[in-house]
């Protein structure tokens, strides 16, 4: 019998503004995982049954919950399985509606250049993902 692998799926969306700065969100200090770290908006996929385009639906929901914006034009850029058994999937997207603000698990948001982001305390794999996105 084959082993079945179970893992959590985590999704994130890299969002650039017209000045080619990227939107990053600082995790709330009350969070259990990586409090105070800066990262790309996103979160875990919460399965709700048989839903078409579940990754696209869930990343839109997560971004809206965390930073209060609607996104569009999702483009897949990368995925990896991390050490803790989480499948991380990253997209690039555009803002469709709204102005980013801290909500839910986020205490601060801002637009940053890649050079500025390199000096920040970032969640794992964020810098690698940003470098990928800037080179597309």
C-alpha positions in Angstrom: 0.0 0.0 0.0 1.3 3.5 -0.9 2.0 6.0 1.8 -0.4 9.0 1.7 1.2 12.4 2.3 -0.8 15.0 4.0 0.3 18.6 4.2 -1.1 22.1 4.7 -1.3 24.4 1.8 -0.1 28.0 2.3 -0.6 30.6 -0.4 0.8 34.1 -0.8 0.5 37.0 -3.3 3.3 39.4 -4.3 1.7 42.7 -5.1 3.6 45.6 -6.8 2.5 49.2 -7.0 3.2 51.5 -10.0 6.6 52.5 -8.5 7.7 48.8 -8.6 7.5 48.6 -4.8 6.2 45.5 -3.2 3.5 45.3 -0.5 4.7 43.6 2.7 2.7 43.0 5.9 4.1 42.8 9.5 2.7 39.9 11.4 1.0 40.8 14.7 3.1 40.3 17.8 0.3 38.1 19.2 0.8 35.5 16.5 2.1 32.1 17.4 4.3 31.7 14.4 6.9 34.4 13.5 5.4 37.4 15.4 6.8 40.7 14.2 8.2 39.3 11.0 7.4 41.0 7.6 6.0 38.9 4.8 4.0 38.6 1.7 0.2 38.7 2.3 -1.4 35.3 2.3 -2.3 32.4 4.5 -3.5 28.8 4.7 -6.0 27.3 2.4 -9.2 26.4 4.3 -10.9 23.7 2.3 -14.6 24.2 2.0 -15.5 21.2 -0.1 -15.4 20.9 -3.9 -14.7 24.4 -5.0 -13.4 25.3 -8.5 -10.3 27.5 -8.5 -9.8 27.0 -4.7 -6.3 28.4 -4.7 -7.4 31.6 -6.5 -10.4 32.0 -4.3 -8.5 31.4 -1.1 -5.6 33.8 -1.9 -8.1 36.6 -2.7 -9.9 35.9 0.6 -6.7 35.8 2.6 -5.3 39.0 1.1 -8.6 40.8 1.8 -8.7 39.6 5.4 -5.1 40.6 6.1 -4.7 43.9 4.2 -8.2 44.9 3.1 -7.7 44.9 -0.7 -9.1 43.0 -3.6 -6.7 41.5 -6.1 -6.8 40.3 -9.7 -4.6 38.9 -12.5 -3.1 36.1 -10.4 0.0 34.6 -12.0 1.7 31.5 -10.5 5.4 32.0 -9.8 6.7 29.3 -7.5 6.0 26.5 -5.0 7.9 24.5 -2.5 7.4 22.1 0.4 9.1 23.4 3.6 10.7 21.6 6.5 7.5 21.7 8.5 5.4 19.9 5.8 3.7 23.0 4.4 3.2 23.3 0.7 3.8 27.0 -0.1 2.4 28.4 -3.4 3.2 32.0 -4.5 1.4 34.2 -7.0 1.9 37.7 -8.4 -1.2 39.8 -8.6 -2.5 43.4 -9.1 -4.6 45.4 -6.8 -8.2 45.5 -8.1 -9.8 47.6 -5.4 -8.9 49.2 -2.0 -5.9 50.7 -0.1 -3.8 48.3 2.0 -4.2 48.6 5.7 -3.4 46.3 8.6 -6.2 43.9 9.5 -6.7 40.5 11.2 -3.2 39.1 11.9 -1.3 42.1 10.6 -0.1 45.1 12.6 1.5 47.2 9.8 1.7 47.3 6.0 4.0 49.2 3.6 5.4 49.4 0.2 9.1 48.6 -0.1 11.9 48.3 -2.7 13.8 45.1 -2.9 16.9 46.8 -1.3 14.7 47.9 1.7 13.2 44.4 2.0 16.7 42.9 2.1 17.3 44.7 5.4 14.0 43.7 7.1 13.2 40.7 9.3 11.3 38.6 6.8 9.4 35.4 7.0 11.3 32.3 5.5 11.5 32.2 1.7 10.1 35.8 1.3 13.4 37.3 0.0 13.8 34.4 -2.5 10.3 34.9 -3.7 10.7 38.7 -4.0 13.9 38.2 -6.1 12.0 35.8 -8.4 9.2 38.3 -8.8 11.5 41.2 -9.5 13.2 39.3 -12.2 10.1 38.3 -14.1 
